[in-house]
Amino acid sequence: MGQRYVRDDRTFTHLCLVSRALGATSIHLQDAEDDLAKTVSEVDRAWGGEFRVLVGEPWRQVMKEARAEGRATVHLTMYGLPLQDRVDEIRRQDKLLLIVGGPKVPGRVYHESDFNVAVTSQPHSEIAALAIALHEIQNGEELKRSFGKSRLRIIPSERGKKVVEY
Ligand SMILES: C[S@@+](CC[C@H](N)C(=O)[O-])C[C@H]1O[C@@H](n2cnc3c(N)ncnc32)[C@H](O)[C@@H]1O
């Protein structure tokens, strides 16, 4: 969420792919190219899973609905408390909405989020912050997740590329 000076479709695509690969069920984007949801559903068809991309819902509405579903809201910001100090409490929540911003996040997000947490107190990237938070919150368990039925599957190998097509 938050204001962008220019729409950054590459960042949006990476936020979708990272969320999908690291165990999120869906992503809400304020603004994205029309084809993004389609591109990500093609990734699902090829590689498995049912990740959802929702575009255009105002952030207040997204947060309101999350709260109504019993999700705790976790805003990732370099100004927050260290993730490592809050992660145990975050892990105890049933369901989560993680929030990352663009260059300028509305002040109300800081007040309305249940947690404001920092992945180091240094400026870096929403994609990196999201990836590390997903990894820490799930204790690395997301690395072992199966994506179910898929058209393509990688056979992990030390060298070369082994892909089976079903
Ligand atoms: C270009 S950064 C803007 C940095 C911003 N001033 C902030 O509040 O973290 C865009 C987004 O990356 C995420 N981010 C950047 N650095 C972070 C950090 N150290 N910890 C957590 N999130 C971070 C935040 O979600 C932020 O809204």
The ligand as an SDF file (V2000), in Angstrom:
LIG
                    3D

 27 29  0  0  0  0  0  0  0  0999 V2000
   11.0490    1.9750   -0.0950 C   0  0  0  0  0  0  0  0  0  0  0  0
   10.6530    1.2370    1.4450 S   0  0  0  0  0  0  0  0  0  0  0  0
   10.2590    2.6480    2.3580 C   0  0  0  0  0  0  0  0  0  0  0  0
   10.9850    2.6400    3.6740 C   0  0  0  0  0  0  0  0  0  0  0  0
   10.0620    3.2520    4.7160 C   0  0  0  0  0  0  0  0  0  0  0  0
   10.4850    4.5560    5.0760 N   0  0  0  0  0  0  0  0  0  0  0  0
    9.6740    2.3190    5.8890 C   0  0  0  0  0  0  0  0  0  0  0  0
    8.7620    2.7120    6.6050 O   0  0  0  0  0  0  0  0  0  0  0  0
   10.1450    1.1910    6.0740 O   0  0  0  0  0  0  0  0  0  0  0  0
    9.1060    0.5230    1.0480 C   0  0  0  0  0  0  0  0  0  0  0  0
    8.5920   -0.4940    2.0230 C   0  0  0  0  0  0  0  0  0  0  0  0
    9.5750   -1.4580    2.2980 O   0  0  0  0  0  0  0  0  0  0  0  0
    9.3510   -2.0190    3.5800 C   0  0  0  0  0  0  0  0  0  0  0  0
   10.6070   -1.9110    4.3410 N   0  0  0  0  0  0  0  0  0  0  0  0
   11.7350   -1.2840    3.9600 C   0  0  0  0  0  0  0  0  0  0  0  0
   12.6970   -1.4120    4.8930 N   0  0  0  0  0  0  0  0  0  0  0  0
   12.1630   -2.1550    5.8880 C   0  0  0  0  0  0  0  0  0  0  0  0
   12.6630   -2.6430    7.1370 C   0  0  0  0  0  0  0  0  0  0  0  0
   13.8980   -2.4000    7.5570 N   0  0  0  0  0  0  0  0  0  0  0  0
   11.8230   -3.3850    7.9020 N   0  0  0  0  0  0  0  0  0  0  0  0
   10.5570   -3.6490    7.4920 C   0  0  0  0  0  0  0  0  0  0  0  0
   10.0400   -3.2110    6.3340 N   0  0  0  0  0  0  0  0  0  0  0  0
   10.8270   -2.4760    5.5400 C   0  0  0  0  0  0  0  0  0  0  0  0
    8.2100   -1.2410    4.2230 C   0  0  0  0  0  0  0  0  0  0  0  0
    7.0080   -1.9830    4.1200 O   0  0  0  0  0  0  0  0  0  0  0  0
    8.1550    0.0170    3.3710 C   0  0  0  0  0  0  0  0  0  0  0  0
    6.8610    0.5720    3.3420 O   0  0  0  0  0  0  0  0  0  0  0  0
  1  2  1  0
  2  3  1  0
  2 10  1  0
  3  4  1  0
  4  5  1  0
  5  6  1  0
  5  7  1  0
  7  8  2  0
  7  9  1  0
 10 11  1  0
 11 12  1  0
 11 26  1  0
 12 13  1  0
 13 14  1  0
 13 24  1  0
 14 15  1  0
 14 23  1  0
 15 16  2  0
 16 17  1  0
 17 18  1  0
 17 23  2  0
 18 19  1  0
 18 20  2  0
 20 21  1  0
 21 22  2  0
 22 23  1  0
 24 25  1  0
 24 26  1  0
 26 27  1  0
M  CHG  2   2   1   9  -1
M  END
$$$$
